[in-house]
Amino acid sequence: MAIKLIILVVFFAVTIGVGLYCRKHATDVKGFVLGGRSVGPWLTAFAYGTSYFSAVIFVGYAGQFGWKFGVAATWIGVGNAFIGSLLAWLVLGRRTRLMSQKLDTSTMPEFFGERFQSRALKIGASLIVFVFLIPYTASLYNGLSRLFEMAFPVDYGTCVIIMAVLTGIYVIAGGYMATAINDFIQGIIMLVGIAAVIAAVLTQNGGFLASLDALSNVESAVPGEFSSLFGPAPLDLLFVVVLTSLGTWGLPQMVQKFYAIKSDKDISKGTIISTVFAIVIAGGCYFLGGFGRLFSDSLNVVNGVPAGGFDSIVPTMLSGLSDLLIGIVIILVLSASMSTLSSLVLASSSTLTIDLIKDNIIKNMSQKKQVFVMRIFVVVFIAISAIIALNKDKLGFIADMMGISWGALAGSFLAPFLFSLYTKKISKASVWACFIFGSGLMIANMVARDMFPAIMQSPINSGAIAMLGGFIIVPIVSLITKKPDKKLLEAAFSCYNEDLNVK
């Protein structure tokens, strides 16, 4: 217990120290939200990766999908690395940075508002961001707190409050720059931690080959399906890969990382760093989760489901480790969760302030006042998500909560944002249509799931369909509706002929 507490205290001290150190970078809006658009490749790549992978992945997704697909769940990590990281940087990185600078925007809703000259579009997008980031944030608390309860004699509520307060302190103090530096430190911890944990867990079952052999002998409908290349349900696996990989292209807290990077050269470096990070973290998490069925005796499986739910699988797998390794695991998941939480609250608070409050409710807001309001909203957003998380008995599985959040956000934003960067032909009406379809489908899934076809009752599958549907809706609606002003479009797209520079 002493070892675990010392590790925690050091981690918390460093995290808060970084936040206080970065106060000088958070005096205006661009500094608080984007770090002055001068963040280097290592910090940006790690900020992208640590915002991507959290307790939701390590505890929720790795446990549930490792149980469902066996070692084939590793394909999810591969998709995250090459679609969610490598392709995202190649396709979105430079164009996002250049056009967001040209339009002088700091958030995704603000981007839509300026790109289509529509205040209503900006407000609509900001409401979607605020509403659907909350269940994602609550799932972070839920996943982290399960591990804390395993490792410490501390109740769930205390865990939620500690995490909320600490994250709030360093985000309020240092804004994006504090988040980016802490993400880098936390990312290093995650890289070391996941390697140590995988080795330790497999050792409990005699090593990799012995573990794989044991998994092939697990009782199932088709012998050996949990150790096969594509697992027992390849189509369901594909839906998860689509949601968790392509989905990042439309998440405001992820895309916002591209707004802040410094130069073309830094984007190239960041692409490589981010991809390698994702291979290790995402690939490692899902690979580890794939061996969850080897711990069935400890999980008290009833009707094919662990008695404590899917979210209990990974904590059970780790419960037999040494105190030092459990301490490392706690810091690993704490690092992943706090970095994602800080990214979410920063995205939400900046969106509410810049896109909803400024000019709509409060006119002529100064830079100082905008930063002050954003800091207030950081507190509000953390408090709301923490209150929801404290009612854990009413929460669904972590994976379902994240599926609703990602499906609504990426279903609403992915297609219109991507088309906005690459073509002048899409219309404002097509963006509205995609907003309504993406968020509407996920709300319907949440309140009337039993009425959906069997394949769409899963929030994961519905989320994937919401994202892919946008690529059909946006072009079709654009063909029959009015296009934006040509002069505006020429001015916006002229940025691609310029060098990427800091302003």
Secondary structure as the mmCIF struct_conf table of DSSP 4:
data_model
#
loop_
_struct_conf.conf_type_id
_struct_conf.id
_struct_conf.beg_label_comp_id
_struct_conf.beg_label_asym_id
_struct_conf.beg_label_seq_id
_struct_conf.end_label_comp_id
_struct_conf.end_label_asym_id
_struct_conf.end_label_seq_id
HELX_RH_AL_P HELX_RH_AL_P1 ALA A 2 TYR A 21
HELX_RH_3T_P HELX_RH_3T_P1 CYS A 22 HIS A 25
BEND BEND1 THR A 27 ASP A 28
HELX_RH_AL_P HELX_RH_AL_P2 VAL A 29 LEU A 34
HELX_RH_3T_P HELX_RH_3T_P2 GLY A 35 ARG A 37
STRN STRN1 VAL A 39 VAL A 39
HELX_RH_AL_P HELX_RH_AL_P3 PRO A 41 TYR A 52
BEND BEND2 SER A 54 SER A 54
HELX_RH_AL_P HELX_RH_AL_P4 ALA A 55 ALA A 55
HELX_RH_PI_P HELX_RH_PI_P1 VAL A 56 TYR A 61
HELX_RH_AL_P HELX_RH_AL_P5 ALA A 62 PHE A 69
HELX_RH_3T_P HELX_RH_3T_P3 GLY A 70 ALA A 73
HELX_RH_AL_P HELX_RH_AL_P6 THR A 74 ALA A 81
HELX_RH_PI_P HELX_RH_PI_P2 PHE A 82 LEU A 87
HELX_RH_AL_P HELX_RH_AL_P7 ALA A 88 ALA A 88
HELX_RH_PI_P HELX_RH_PI_P3 TRP A 89 GLY A 93
HELX_RH_AL_P HELX_RH_AL_P8 ARG A 94 LYS A 102
TURN_TY1_P TURN_TY1_P1 LEU A 103 ASP A 104
BEND BEND3 SER A 106 THR A 107
HELX_RH_AL_P HELX_RH_AL_P9 MET A 108 ARG A 115
TURN_TY1_P TURN_TY1_P2 PHE A 116 GLN A 117
HELX_RH_AL_P HELX_RH_AL_P10 ARG A 119 ALA A 151
BEND BEND4 PHE A 152 PRO A 153
HELX_RH_AL_P HELX_RH_AL_P11 TYR A 156 THR A 203
TURN_TY1_P TURN_TY1_P3 GLN A 204 GLY A 206
BEND BEND5 GLY A 207 GLY A 207
HELX_RH_AL_P HELX_RH_AL_P12 PHE A 208 SER A 216
TURN_TY1_P TURN_TY1_P4 ASN A 217 ASN A 217
BEND BEND6 VAL A 218 VAL A 218
BEND BEND7 ALA A 221 VAL A 222
TURN_TY1_P TURN_TY1_P5 PRO A 223 GLY A 224
HELX_RH_3T_P HELX_RH_3T_P4 GLU A 225 SER A 227
BEND BEND8 SER A 228 PHE A 230
BEND BEND9 PRO A 232 PRO A 232
HELX_RH_AL_P HELX_RH_AL_P13 PRO A 234 VAL A 241
HELX_RH_PI_P HELX_RH_PI_P4 VAL A 242 LEU A 246
HELX_RH_3T_P HELX_RH_3T_P5 GLY A 247 GLY A 250
HELX_RH_AL_P HELX_RH_AL_P14 PRO A 252 TYR A 259
TURN_TY1_P TURN_TY1_P6 ALA A 260 ALA A 260
STRN STRN2 ILE A 261 ILE A 261
HELX_RH_AL_P HELX_RH_AL_P15 ASP A 264 GLY A 289
TURN_TY1_P TURN_TY1_P7 GLY A 290 PHE A 291
HELX_RH_3T_P HELX_RH_3T_P6 GLY A 292 PHE A 295
HELX_RH_AL_P HELX_RH_AL_P16 SER A 296 LEU A 299
TURN_TY1_P TURN_TY1_P8 ASN A 300 ASN A 300
STRN STRN3 VAL A 301 VAL A 302
TURN_TY1_P TURN_TY1_P9 ASN A 303 GLY A 304
STRN STRN4 VAL A 305 PRO A 306
TURN_TY1_P TURN_TY1_P10 ALA A 307 GLY A 308
HELX_RH_3T_P HELX_RH_3T_P7 PHE A 310 SER A 312
HELX_RH_AL_P HELX_RH_AL_P17 ILE A 313 LEU A 318
TURN_TY1_P TURN_TY1_P11 SER A 319 GLY A 320
BEND BEND10 LEU A 321 LEU A 321
HELX_RH_AL_P HELX_RH_AL_P18 ASP A 323 THR A 351
HELX_RH_PI_P HELX_RH_PI_P5 LEU A 352 ILE A 357
STRN STRN5 LYS A 358 LYS A 358
TURN_TY1_P TURN_TY1_P12 ASP A 359 ILE A 361
STRN STRN6 ILE A 362 ILE A 362
BEND BEND11 LYS A 363 ASN A 364
HELX_RH_AL_P HELX_RH_AL_P19 GLN A 367 LEU A 390
HELX_RH_3T_P HELX_RH_3T_P8 LYS A 392 LYS A 394
HELX_RH_AL_P HELX_RH_AL_P20 ILE A 398 TYR A 422
BEND BEND12 LYS A 424 LYS A 424
HELX_RH_AL_P HELX_RH_AL_P21 LYS A 428 VAL A 447
HELX_RH_3T_P HELX_RH_3T_P9 ARG A 449 MET A 451
BEND BEND13 PHE A 452 PHE A 452
HELX_RH_3T_P HELX_RH_3T_P10 ALA A 454 MET A 456
BEND BEND14 GLN A 457 SER A 458
HELX_RH_AL_P HELX_RH_AL_P22 PRO A 459 ILE A 480
BEND BEND15 THR A 481 THR A 481
HELX_LH_PP_P HELX_LH_PP_P1 LYS A 482 ASP A 485
HELX_RH_AL_P HELX_RH_AL_P23 LYS A 486 PHE A 493
HELX_RH_3T_P HELX_RH_3T_P11 SER A 494 ASN A 497
BEND BEND16 GLU A 498 GLU A 498
#
